[in-house]
């Protein structure tokens, strides 16, 4: 903090010298001192009002008079007990009649001292300059020849021909005044700076604003009364996280609309504040339903921590790549088959990036309707118009061809990928082939790529992942399953897992749920995996890739066994009656096929 500029007004030369000597020993004071008593002191103060002094220091009646003509903080040099004792001791050798005369600050201390030390000294109190002359004239008539007094009475006494001992201020009194000036300035300066800061906040932001200090107290709000309670809950819930980070941005849904909130930490003097700016966005109402969602880092962390991917660690082999890619700003394309954890990789990349204090905005291309598409490409509040966020375009292969091309053109022409962190995911087929659209995005946006291996290529990890996830399922389902019998584990490892980890965790939950023994038996695994194969076969019937099967009249009122029997019969028919070929196409054994046909 800068030195305190002090204007000193001393009633006599000795005090001026003393103030200068003491100030020279201090590093916190820049002192300018003049000699002036009463009216002369006031005139000195008037002449220096506009010279940017922080504090005025003076004494007695002069200080009282100066206080009335300026708003500059004023500190009085008090008369200490030692100052008054010194004066009394000097008067002990005086044989004439004398008294103590002064303002209450002198006389009250003098009365206390005389009571304690058993001094028999007359004491008279004055409350204004106008009383001094009359009082001293009366004392002179009563035979008083000397007074102990401050500067006002001292001057008058000499004019009336009386002796006077001036009660002077010692070093300790002046140092106390300097200390008081320092504390006063710091307090006054802090209040002044804080008020200027709050005024600046009110003039700088057009949005609704709330300002909190470190104790959690609301110092300023421009939020209307109707929304104050709701906004306060949002601000106070985020307060701890906001103070830890200089700048944050997050989205909160409130009723019919969403609120974009930014927080900024500002330090003024010794005070630290968080400034929240709230921007209501009525165009983001129910945004999750239309394929746009907003998550904070805390929400992403909680979502990942409680997920299969955190518990069973299927993505641990990607740890180093994720750590390295999180440190750069280049767009990233995440490639992999359905269910390989592409969205979880996106969450990890966001959580470990430098932009994790701003929201992760997920744009689900599979859910975007015409309304969302128009908002995304045309509205001023679109995520594409903002900066310093992480944008995750999930499943870009789900977009119609014309929209894929238009989106890519928009991203490139408006530099969205340079103003934000851009993450994308695209599904690959079982042969590892990428969609043509993915290649276009990778090339034009200069994307780094992450390729996620399917579960069938990681069968060696299945025992470990199973154990970790079974442990979590035991807690969730109140079970005590230890694992699989050896034959059952071999079946798990040999299964194709077309939907990868998404299917694996669902199947494992079902197996743990139905098992009543410490180990999951072979029969349970066979039964559930056979259902999985038949379900996959049923799905292929309605797939555009199997147009010749679309005419099959699938009756959804039938039981699963009945549907399975119909599907097997259809595959046998398409195989020309060859049951072995039908079983191979279905991915089941001939024994299983025969059992369903009984």
C-alpha positions as CSV (number, residue, x, y, z in Angstrom):
1,X,0.0,0.0,0.0
2,X,1.2,3.5,-0.7
3,X,2.5,5.9,2.0
4,X,-0.2,7.8,3.8
5,X,-0.1,11.5,3.0
6,X,-0.6,13.3,6.3
7,X,-1.2,17.1,6.8
8,X,0.1,18.0,10.3
9,X,-1.0,21.2,11.9
10,X,1.0,21.8,15.1
11,X,0.1,24.5,17.7
12,X,3.8,25.2,18.5
13,X,7.3,24.8,17.0
14,X,8.4,22.1,19.4
15,X,5.5,19.8,18.3
16,X,6.3,20.4,14.6
17,X,9.9,19.3,15.1
18,X,8.8,16.3,17.2
19,X,6.3,15.2,14.5
20,X,9.0,15.5,11.7
21,X,11.5,13.5,13.7
22,X,9.1,10.7,14.5
23,X,7.7,10.6,10.9
24,X,11.2,10.2,9.5
25,X,11.5,6.9,11.4
26,X,8.4,5.4,9.8
27,X,8.0,3.9,6.3
28,X,4.2,4.3,6.1
29,X,4.0,8.1,6.4
30,X,4.5,11.0,4.1
31,X,4.2,14.0,6.4
32,X,3.8,17.7,5.6
33,X,3.5,19.8,8.8
34,X,2.8,23.5,9.5
35,X,2.6,25.6,12.7
36,X,-0.8,27.1,13.3
37,X,-3.2,27.5,16.3
38,X,-6.9,27.9,16.2
39,X,-7.9,30.3,13.3
40,X,-4.5,30.1,11.7
41,X,-4.6,26.3,11.8
42,X,-8.1,26.4,10.2
43,X,-6.7,28.7,7.4
44,X,-3.8,26.3,6.8
45,X,-6.3,23.4,6.5
46,X,-8.5,25.4,4.0
47,X,-5.5,26.0,1.7
48,X,-4.6,22.4,1.6
49,X,-8.0,20.7,1.3
50,X,-7.5,20.1,-2.5
51,X,-3.9,18.8,-2.2
52,X,-4.8,15.1,-1.9
53,X,-4.0,14.6,1.7
54,X,-5.3,11.4,3.2
55,X,-5.5,12.4,6.9
56,X,-5.1,15.6,8.9
57,X,-3.4,15.4,12.4
58,X,-3.8,18.3,14.9
59,X,-4.5,18.9,18.6
60,X,-7.0,20.3,21.0
61,X,-9.3,23.2,20.0
62,X,-7.5,23.6,16.6
63,X,-8.5,20.0,15.7
64,X,-12.1,20.7,16.7
65,X,-12.3,23.7,14.5
66,X,-10.6,22.0,11.5
67,X,-13.1,19.1,11.7
68,X,-15.9,21.5,10.9
69,X,-14.5,22.7,7.6
70,X,-13.3,19.6,5.8
71,X,-14.3,16.0,5.0
72,X,-10.7,14.7,5.2
73,X,-10.5,12.2,8.1
74,X,-8.9,13.9,11.1
75,X,-6.9,12.4,14.0
76,X,-6.4,14.3,17.3
77,X,-3.1,14.2,19.1
78,X,-4.4,13.4,22.6
79,X,-2.7,14.3,25.8
80,X,-1.7,11.2,27.6
81,X,-1.5,10.5,31.3
82,X,2.3,11.0,31.0
83,X,1.9,14.4,29.4
84,X,-0.3,15.7,32.3
85,X,1.9,14.1,35.0
86,X,4.9,15.9,33.4
87,X,3.2,19.2,33.6
88,X,2.0,18.6,37.3
89,X,5.6,17.7,38.3
90,X,6.9,20.9,36.7
91,X,4.4,22.9,38.8
92,X,5.4,21.3,42.1
93,X,8.1,23.9,42.7
94,X,5.7,26.8,42.1
95,X,4.7,28.5,45.4
96,X,1.8,30.5,44.1
97,X,-1.8,29.5,43.5
98,X,-2.4,27.6,40.3
99,X,-5.1,25.5,38.5
100,X,-5.5,23.1,35.6
101,X,-7.6,24.5,32.8
102,X,-8.6,22.8,29.5
103,X,-11.1,20.9,27.4
104,X,-12.7,17.7,28.8
105,X,-9.9,15.6,27.2
106,X,-7.4,17.2,29.6
107,X,-9.5,17.8,32.7
108,X,-11.1,14.4,33.0
109,X,-7.7,12.7,32.9
110,X,-6.3,15.3,35.3
111,X,-9.2,14.6,37.8
112,X,-8.5,10.9,37.7
113,X,-4.8,11.4,38.3
114,X,-5.4,13.8,41.2
115,X,-7.8,11.3,42.8
116,X,-5.3,8.4,42.5
117,X,-2.2,10.4,43.5
118,X,-4.0,12.5,46.2
119,X,-3.1,15.9,44.6
120,X,-5.0,18.9,45.7
121,X,-5.2,20.8,42.5
122,X,-8.2,22.9,41.3
123,X,-9.4,21.8,37.8
124,X,-11.6,23.9,35.5
125,X,-13.2,22.6,32.3
126,X,-13.9,24.7,29.2
127,X,-16.0,23.6,26.2
128,X,-15.3,26.4,23.7
129,X,-12.8,29.1,22.8
130,X,-15.3,31.8,23.9
131,X,-15.2,30.6,27.5
132,X,-11.4,30.9,27.9
133,X,-11.0,34.6,28.4
134,X,-13.8,35.0,30.9
135,X,-12.7,32.0,33.0
136,X,-9.1,33.1,33.2
137,X,-10.1,36.6,34.2
138,X,-12.2,35.2,37.0
139,X,-9.3,33.0,38.2
140,X,-6.9,35.9,38.2
141,X,-9.4,37.9,40.4
142,X,-9.5,34.9,42.8
143,X,-5.7,34.9,43.2
144,X,-4.6,32.3,40.7
145,X,-1.2,33.2,39.4
146,X,-0.5,30.3,37.1
147,X,-2.4,27.7,35.1
148,X,-1.5,24.3,33.5
149,X,-3.2,24.3,30.1
150,X,-3.3,23.6,26.4
151,X,-2.3,26.1,23.7
152,X,-5.6,28.1,23.7
153,X,-5.5,28.9,27.4
154,X,-1.7,29.4,27.3
155,X,-2.0,32.3,24.8
156,X,-4.8,34.0,26.7
157,X,-3.1,33.6,30.1
158,X,0.0,35.4,28.8
159,X,-2.1,38.2,27.5
160,X,-3.7,38.6,30.9
161,X,-0.3,38.6,32.6
162,X,-0.6,35.1,34.1
163,X,2.0,32.4,34.2
164,X,1.3,29.2,32.3
165,X,2.8,25.8,31.8
166,X,1.8,24.3,28.5
167,X,0.8,20.7,28.6
168,X,2.8,19.4,25.7
169,X,2.4,16.1,23.8
170,X,5.2,13.6,24.2
171,X,6.6,11.2,21.6
172,X,4.2,8.4,22.7
173,X,1.1,10.6,22.0
174,X,2.3,11.6,18.6
175,X,3.2,8.0,17.7
176,X,-0.3,6.9,18.9
177,X,-1.8,9.6,16.6
178,X,0.3,8.3,13.6
179,X,-0.8,4.7,14.4
180,X,-4.4,5.9,14.5
181,X,-4.0,7.7,11.2
182,X,-2.6,4.6,9.6
183,X,-5.5,2.4,10.8
184,X,-8.0,5.1,9.9
185,X,-6.6,5.5,6.4
186,X,-6.6,1.7,5.7
187,X,-10.2,1.4,6.9
188,X,-11.3,4.5,5.0
189,X,-9.3,3.6,1.9
190,X,-10.8,0.1,1.9
191,X,-14.3,1.5,2.2
192,X,-13.7,4.1,-0.5
193,X,-12.1,1.5,-2.8
194,X,-14.9,-1.0,-2.2
195,X,-17.6,1.6,-2.8
196,X,-15.9,2.7,-6.1
197,X,-15.7,-1.0,-7.1
198,X,-19.4,-1.6,-6.4
199,X,-20.3,1.6,-8.3
200,X,-18.1,0.4,-11.2
201,X,-19.9,-3.0,-11.2
202,X,-23.3,-1.3,-11.4
203,X,-22.2,0.8,-14.3
204,X,-20.2,-1.8,-16.2
205,X,-22.7,-4.7,-16.5
206,X,-26.0,-4.6,-18.3
207,X,-27.0,-8.0,-16.9
208,X,-28.4,-8.7,-13.5
209,X,-25.5,-8.7,-11.0
210,X,-24.9,-10.1,-7.5
211,X,-21.7,-9.5,-5.6
212,X,-20.6,-11.6,-2.6
213,X,-17.6,-11.2,-0.2
214,X,-15.6,-14.1,1.2
215,X,-17.8,-14.5,4.2
216,X,-20.7,-15.3,1.9
217,X,-22.5,-12.0,2.5
218,X,-24.3,-10.4,-0.4
219,X,-22.8,-6.9,-0.9
220,X,-24.7,-5.8,-4.0
221,X,-27.6,-7.0,-6.1
222,X,-29.4,-5.7,-9.1
223,X,-31.7,-8.7,-9.3
224,X,-35.4,-7.9,-9.1
225,X,-37.3,-9.0,-6.0
226,X,-39.2,-11.8,-7.8
227,X,-36.1,-13.6,-8.8
228,X,-33.8,-12.8,-5.9
229,X,-34.5,-15.9,-3.9
230,X,-33.9,-18.3,-6.9
231,X,-30.8,-16.4,-8.0
232,X,-29.4,-16.3,-4.4
233,X,-29.7,-20.1,-4.2
234,X,-27.7,-20.5,-7.5
235,X,-25.0,-18.1,-6.4
236,X,-24.5,-19.4,-2.9
237,X,-24.4,-23.0,-4.1
238,X,-21.6,-22.1,-6.5
239,X,-19.8,-19.7,-4.1
240,X,-17.0,-22.0,-2.9
241,X,-16.1,-23.1,-6.4
242,X,-16.4,-19.6,-7.7
243,X,-13.8,-18.2,-5.2
244,X,-11.4,-21.0,-6.2
245,X,-11.4,-20.0,-9.9
246,X,-10.9,-16.5,-11.3
247,X,-13.4,-16.9,-14.1
248,X,-16.2,-19.4,-14.5
249,X,-19.2,-19.9,-16.7
250,X,-22.1,-22.3,-16.2
251,X,-25.8,-22.8,-17.2
252,X,-28.6,-23.3,-14.7
253,X,-32.1,-24.3,-15.7
254,X,-34.9,-22.4,-13.9
255,X,-38.5,-23.1,-14.6
256,X,-39.3,-22.2,-18.2
257,X,-35.9,-21.0,-19.2
258,X,-32.2,-21.4,-18.6
259,X,-29.8,-18.9,-17.1
260,X,-26.2,-18.3,-18.3
261,X,-24.1,-17.4,-15.3
262,X,-20.6,-16.0,-15.3
263,X,-18.5,-15.5,-12.1
264,X,-15.4,-13.4,-11.8
265,X,-13.1,-13.0,-8.7
266,X,-12.0,-9.4,-8.0
267,X,-9.7,-8.2,-5.2
268,X,-9.9,-4.7,-4.0
269,X,-7.6,-3.5,-1.1
270,X,-7.8,-6.4,1.3
271,X,-11.2,-7.6,0.2
272,X,-12.0,-10.3,-2.3
273,X,-15.4,-10.5,-4.1
274,X,-17.1,-12.8,-6.5
275,X,-19.2,-11.0,-9.2
276,X,-22.0,-13.0,-10.7
277,X,-23.7,-11.9,-13.9
278,X,-27.0,-13.6,-14.8
279,X,-28.3,-13.7,-18.4
280,X,-31.8,-15.2,-18.9
281,X,-32.1,-17.2,-22.1
282,X,-35.6,-18.1,-23.0
283,X,-34.4,-19.8,-26.2
284,X,-32.7,-22.5,-24.1
285,X,-36.0,-23.7,-22.5
286,X,-36.1,-27.5,-22.2
287,X,-32.9,-27.6,-24.2
288,X,-32.0,-31.1,-23.2
289,X,-35.1,-32.4,-24.9
290,X,-33.9,-30.9,-28.2
291,X,-30.4,-32.3,-28.1
292,X,-28.4,-29.5,-26.3
293,X,-27.3,-30.0,-22.7
294,X,-25.1,-28.0,-20.4
295,X,-22.9,-29.5,-17.7
296,X,-20.5,-28.0,-15.2
297,X,-17.2,-29.7,-14.2
298,X,-18.7,-30.8,-10.9
299,X,-21.7,-32.4,-12.8
300,X,-19.4,-34.1,-15.2
301,X,-17.1,-35.4,-12.4
302,X,-20.2,-36.8,-10.5
303,X,-21.6,-38.4,-13.7
304,X,-18.3,-40.1,-14.6
305,X,-17.4,-41.1,-11.0
306,X,-20.7,-43.0,-10.6
307,X,-20.6,-44.7,-14.0
308,X,-19.5,-48.1,-15.2
309,X,-16.5,-46.5,-16.9
310,X,-15.1,-45.2,-13.6
311,X,-15.9,-48.4,-11.6
312,X,-14.6,-51.0,-14.1
313,X,-11.9,-48.8,-15.7
314,X,-12.4,-49.9,-19.3
315,X,-10.8,-46.7,-20.6
316,X,-7.6,-46.9,-18.4
317,X,-5.5,-47.8,-21.4
318,X,-6.3,-44.4,-22.9
319,X,-5.2,-42.5,-19.8
320,X,-1.9,-41.2,-21.2
321,X,-3.5,-40.1,-24.5
322,X,-6.3,-38.4,-22.7
323,X,-3.8,-36.6,-20.4
324,X,-1.7,-35.3,-23.3
325,X,-4.6,-34.3,-25.6
326,X,-6.3,-32.4,-22.7
327,X,-3.4,-29.9,-22.7
328,X,-3.9,-28.8,-26.3
329,X,-6.7,-26.8,-28.0
330,X,-7.0,-28.8,-31.3
331,X,-10.3,-30.3,-32.2
332,X,-10.6,-34.0,-31.4
333,X,-12.6,-36.7,-33.2
334,X,-13.4,-39.7,-31.1
335,X,-14.1,-42.8,-33.2
336,X,-15.4,-46.2,-32.1
337,X,-18.2,-48.6,-32.4
338,X,-21.5,-48.2,-30.6
339,X,-21.1,-48.6,-26.8
340,X,-17.3,-48.1,-26.7
341,X,-17.5,-45.1,-24.4
342,X,-17.0,-42.2,-26.8
343,X,-19.0,-39.8,-24.7
344,X,-17.1,-40.8,-21.5
345,X,-13.8,-40.0,-23.3
346,X,-15.3,-36.6,-24.2
347,X,-16.2,-36.0,-20.6
348,X,-12.6,-36.9,-19.5
349,X,-11.1,-34.6,-22.1
350,X,-13.3,-31.7,-20.9
351,X,-12.7,-32.3,-17.1
352,X,-8.9,-32.2,-17.6
353,X,-8.8,-29.3,-19.9
354,X,-8.0,-25.6,-19.1
355,X,-11.6,-24.7,-20.0
356,X,-13.2,-26.9,-17.4
357,X,-14.4,-23.9,-15.5
358,X,-16.8,-23.1,-18.3
359,X,-19.6,-25.5,-19.3
360,X,-19.4,-28.7,-21.4
361,X,-22.1,-28.2,-24.0
362,X,-23.2,-31.4,-25.6
363,X,-25.0,-31.3,-28.9
364,X,-26.6,-34.7,-29.6
365,X,-27.0,-34.9,-33.3
366,X,-29.4,-37.8,-32.9
367,X,-31.9,-35.7,-31.0
368,X,-31.7,-32.4,-33.0
369,X,-35.1,-31.4,-34.5
370,X,-35.7,-28.5,-36.9
371,X,-36.2,-26.1,-34.0
372,X,-32.9,-26.9,-32.4
373,X,-31.1,-26.8,-35.8
374,X,-32.5,-23.4,-36.5
375,X,-31.5,-22.1,-33.0
376,X,-28.0,-23.6,-33.4
377,X,-27.3,-22.0,-36.8
378,X,-29.2,-18.7,-36.5
379,X,-29.8,-17.4,-33.0
380,X,-27.5,-14.9,-31.3
381,X,-27.6,-17.1,-28.1
382,X,-26.5,-20.2,-29.9
383,X,-23.5,-22.0,-28.4
384,X,-21.7,-21.5,-31.7
385,X,-21.6,-17.7,-31.1
386,X,-20.0,-18.0,-27.7
387,X,-16.3,-18.5,-26.8
388,X,-14.2,-20.4,-24.3
389,X,-16.6,-23.3,-24.0
390,X,-16.2,-27.0,-24.8
391,X,-18.6,-28.1,-27.5
392,X,-19.2,-31.8,-27.9
393,X,-20.9,-32.8,-31.1
394,X,-22.1,-36.4,-30.3
395,X,-22.7,-38.9,-33.1
396,X,-22.3,-36.5,-36.1
397,X,-23.0,-39.5,-38.3
398,X,-26.6,-39.2,-37.2
399,X,-27.1,-35.9,-39.0
400,X,-28.6,-35.9,-42.5
401,X,-26.0,-35.4,-45.2
402,X,-27.0,-31.9,-46.1
403,X,-26.8,-30.8,-42.4
404,X,-23.4,-32.5,-42.0
405,X,-22.0,-30.4,-44.8
406,X,-23.7,-27.2,-43.6
407,X,-22.5,-27.6,-40.1
408,X,-18.9,-28.3,-41.2
409,X,-19.0,-25.2,-43.4
410,X,-20.3,-23.1,-40.5
411,X,-17.7,-24.4,-38.0
412,X,-14.9,-23.5,-40.4
413,X,-16.1,-20.2,-41.7
414,X,-17.0,-18.8,-38.2
415,X,-13.8,-20.2,-36.5
416,X,-15.9,-21.9,-33.9
417,X,-13.1,-24.4,-33.4
418,X,-10.7,-21.6,-32.7
419,X,-12.9,-19.8,-30.2
420,X,-13.9,-23.0,-28.3
421,X,-12.6,-26.5,-27.6
422,X,-14.3,-28.7,-30.1
423,X,-14.9,-32.4,-29.5
424,X,-16.8,-34.8,-31.8
425,X,-17.7,-38.4,-31.9
426,X,-18.6,-40.7,-34.8
427,X,-19.5,-44.4,-34.9
428,X,-17.4,-46.9,-36.9
429,X,-18.6,-50.2,-38.2
430,X,-17.3,-53.6,-37.2
431,X,-14.6,-53.5,-39.9
432,X,-13.3,-50.3,-38.4
433,X,-14.4,-48.2,-41.3
434,X,-15.2,-44.5,-40.7
435,X,-18.1,-42.5,-42.1
436,X,-17.1,-40.3,-45.0
437,X,-18.4,-37.3,-43.0
438,X,-15.9,-38.1,-40.1
439,X,-13.0,-38.0,-42.6
440,X,-14.2,-34.6,-43.9
441,X,-14.4,-33.1,-40.4
442,X,-11.0,-34.6,-39.4
443,X,-9.3,-33.1,-42.5
444,X,-11.0,-29.7,-42.6
445,X,-10.8,-29.0,-38.9
446,X,-7.3,-30.6,-38.5
447,X,-8.6,-32.9,-35.8
448,X,-6.6,-35.2,-33.6
449,X,-8.2,-38.6,-33.4
450,X,-8.9,-41.2,-30.7
451,X,-9.8,-44.7,-31.8
452,X,-11.6,-46.8,-29.2
453,X,-11.2,-50.6,-29.5
454,X,-14.3,-52.8,-29.4
455,X,-14.7,-55.1,-26.4
456,X,-14.3,-58.3,-28.7
457,X,-10.7,-57.1,-29.1
458,X,-10.1,-56.8,-25.4
459,X,-11.4,-60.1,-24.1
460,X,-8.4,-60.4,-21.9
461,X,-9.7,-57.5,-19.8
462,X,-13.2,-59.1,-19.3
463,X,-12.3,-61.0,-16.1
464,X,-10.9,-57.8,-14.4
465,X,-13.7,-55.6,-15.5
466,X,-16.2,-58.2,-14.4
467,X,-14.8,-58.4,-10.9
468,X,-14.7,-54.6,-10.5
469,X,-18.3,-54.2,-11.7
470,X,-19.7,-57.2,-9.8
471,X,-18.2,-55.6,-6.6
472,X,-20.2,-52.4,-7.3
473,X,-23.3,-54.4,-8.2
474,X,-23.2,-56.3,-5.0
475,X,-23.4,-53.0,-3.1
476,X,-26.2,-51.8,-5.3
477,X,-28.3,-55.1,-5.4
478,X,-27.4,-56.4,-1.9
479,X,-25.7,-59.4,-3.4
480,X,-22.6,-61.4,-2.5
481,X,-21.5,-62.7,-5.9
482,X,-17.8,-63.6,-6.1
483,X,-17.5,-64.1,-9.9
484,X,-18.0,-66.6,-12.7
485,X,-17.4,-70.4,-12.8
486,X,-14.5,-71.0,-15.3
487,X,-16.7,-72.3,-18.1
488,X,-19.1,-69.3,-17.7
489,X,-16.1,-66.8,-18.0
490,X,-15.0,-68.5,-21.2
491,X,-18.5,-67.9,-22.6
492,X,-18.2,-64.2,-21.7
493,X,-14.8,-63.9,-23.3
494,X,-15.9,-65.7,-26.5
495,X,-19.1,-63.7,-27.0
496,X,-19.0,-61.0,-29.8
497,X,-20.4,-58.1,-27.7
498,X,-21.9,-56.1,-30.7
499,X,-22.9,-53.2,-28.4
500,X,-19.6,-53.4,-26.5
501,X,-19.4,-51.9,-23.0
502,X,-23.0,-50.6,-23.0
503,X,-24.2,-54.2,-23.6
504,X,-21.6,-55.7,-21.2
505,X,-22.6,-53.7,-18.2
506,X,-26.4,-54.4,-18.8
507,X,-25.8,-58.1,-19.3
508,X,-23.6,-58.3,-16.2
509,X,-26.3,-56.6,-14.1
510,X,-28.9,-59.0,-15.3
511,X,-26.6,-62.0,-14.5
512,X,-25.9,-60.7,-11.0
513,X,-29.6,-60.0,-10.4
514,X,-30.8,-63.6,-11.2
515,X,-27.9,-65.5,-9.6
516,X,-28.5,-66.9,-6.2
517,X,-25.1,-68.7,-5.8
518,X,-21.7,-67.3,-5.0
519,X,-20.6,-67.8,-8.6
520,X,-22.5,-67.1,-11.7
521,X,-23.1,-70.5,-13.3
522,X,-22.6,-71.5,-16.9
523,X,-26.4,-72.1,-17.5
524,X,-27.2,-68.5,-16.5
525,X,-24.5,-67.1,-18.9
526,X,-25.7,-69.4,-21.8
527,X,-29.3,-68.4,-21.3
528,X,-28.7,-64.7,-21.2
529,X,-26.2,-64.6,-24.0
530,X,-28.6,-66.6,-26.2
531,X,-31.3,-64.1,-25.6
532,X,-28.8,-61.4,-26.6
533,X,-28.1,-63.1,-29.8
534,X,-31.7,-63.5,-30.7
535,X,-32.4,-59.9,-29.7
536,X,-29.7,-58.8,-32.1
537,X,-31.2,-61.0,-34.8
538,X,-34.6,-59.5,-34.2
539,X,-33.1,-56.0,-34.6
540,X,-31.5,-57.0,-37.8
541,X,-34.9,-57.9,-39.2
542,X,-36.0,-54.3,-39.1
543,X,-32.7,-52.9,-40.2
544,X,-32.6,-51.2,-43.6
545,X,-29.6,-53.5,-44.4
546,X,-32.0,-56.5,-44.4
547,X,-34.7,-55.2,-46.7
548,X,-35.6,-58.7,-47.8
549,X,-36.7,-59.5,-44.2
550,X,-38.8,-56.3,-43.6
551,X,-42.0,-58.1,-44.7
552,X,-41.7,-60.5,-41.7
553,X,-44.9,-60.0,-39.6
554,X,-43.3,-59.7,-36.1
555,X,-46.1,-60.0,-33.5
556,X,-45.0,-58.0,-30.4
557,X,-47.7,-59.6,-28.3
558,X,-45.9,-63.0,-28.4
559,X,-43.6,-64.1,-25.7
560,X,-39.8,-63.9,-26.1
561,X,-39.6,-67.7,-26.7
562,X,-42.3,-67.5,-29.3
563,X,-40.6,-64.6,-31.1
564,X,-37.3,-66.4,-30.9
565,X,-38.8,-69.5,-32.5
566,X,-40.3,-67.4,-35.3
567,X,-37.0,-65.7,-36.0
568,X,-35.1,-69.0,-36.1
569,X,-37.7,-70.4,-38.4
570,X,-37.3,-67.4,-40.7
571,X,-33.5,-67.8,-40.7
572,X,-33.8,-71.5,-41.5
573,X,-36.1,-70.7,-44.4
574,X,-33.7,-68.0,-45.7
575,X,-30.8,-70.6,-45.4
576,X,-32.8,-73.1,-47.6
577,X,-33.5,-75.4,-44.7
578,X,-29.9,-75.6,-43.6
579,X,-30.1,-75.5,-39.8
580,X,-26.3,-75.3,-39.4
581,X,-26.1,-72.3,-41.7
582,X,-29.0,-70.6,-39.9
583,X,-27.4,-71.2,-36.5
584,X,-24.1,-69.7,-37.8
585,X,-25.9,-66.6,-39.1
586,X,-27.7,-66.2,-35.8
587,X,-24.5,-66.7,-33.8
588,X,-25.9,-69.5,-31.7
589,X,-25.1,-73.2,-31.4
590,X,-27.1,-75.9,-33.2
591,X,-28.1,-77.3,-29.8
592,X,-29.6,-74.0,-28.9
593,X,-31.4,-73.7,-32.2
594,X,-32.9,-77.2,-31.8
595,X,-34.0,-76.4,-28.2
596,X,-36.0,-73.4,-29.4
597,X,-37.6,-75.4,-32.2
598,X,-39.0,-78.2,-29.9
